[in-house]
Amino acid sequence: MLDVGRPWQAPNLTYWPGRRLGTPAPRVEETEMAMTMERRETRQAGQRETHDAAVIRLAGEAAARGVTVYRAGSEWFAPSRTRPGTLHRVTAYSCDCPGFARHQRCGHHSALLAHMGWLPAGDPDPAPPVAPVALAVPSAPCPDCDGAGHRRMSTGGGLDAWVYAACRCQRAAA
């Protein structure tokens, strides 16, 4: 019996480098997931990638995948990897793909910048950030002695009848 609920899909038997002809090629999602996991493992915990470093990295990945940009009149286009047969319009400032809309960078845009020679200059692997240092914050002064370590007490007799007694705060012990 023929299943008419699902559209028929041709088997994925395209040539993939390193595989025998006729064996299925990995899906785009599997390849991208492997590259994402590799990036996560190489990036140190707590260190974020800068925008310039991401653009340089994406240009290298686009070149490795064979992403090319095409000019049609005054506009530039790049093919989609996730939607075969679709071209994304790319400018020097943006791309109309969902990745650029989400991250403000993508492989298509980076491929155009590399093609034009406009990749940002900079070290793609900057030095790791310096760990934050805890600063000693002075505590509030003692409410009894106002931080002096002793308090003035009256003996009850005249103007000169004051005694200075040691305060029980931590400053008096120091």
Secondary structure as UniProt FT lines:
FT   TURN            17..18
FT   TURN            21..22
FT   HELIX           28..42
FT   TURN            45..46
FT   HELIX           51..65
FT   STRAND          70..72
FT   TURN            73..74
FT   STRAND          75..79
FT   TURN            84..85
FT   STRAND          87..90
FT   HELIX           98..103
FT   HELIX           107..116
FT   TURN            143..147
FT   STRAND          150..154
FT   TURN            159..160
FT   STRAND          162..166
FT   HELIX           170..173
//
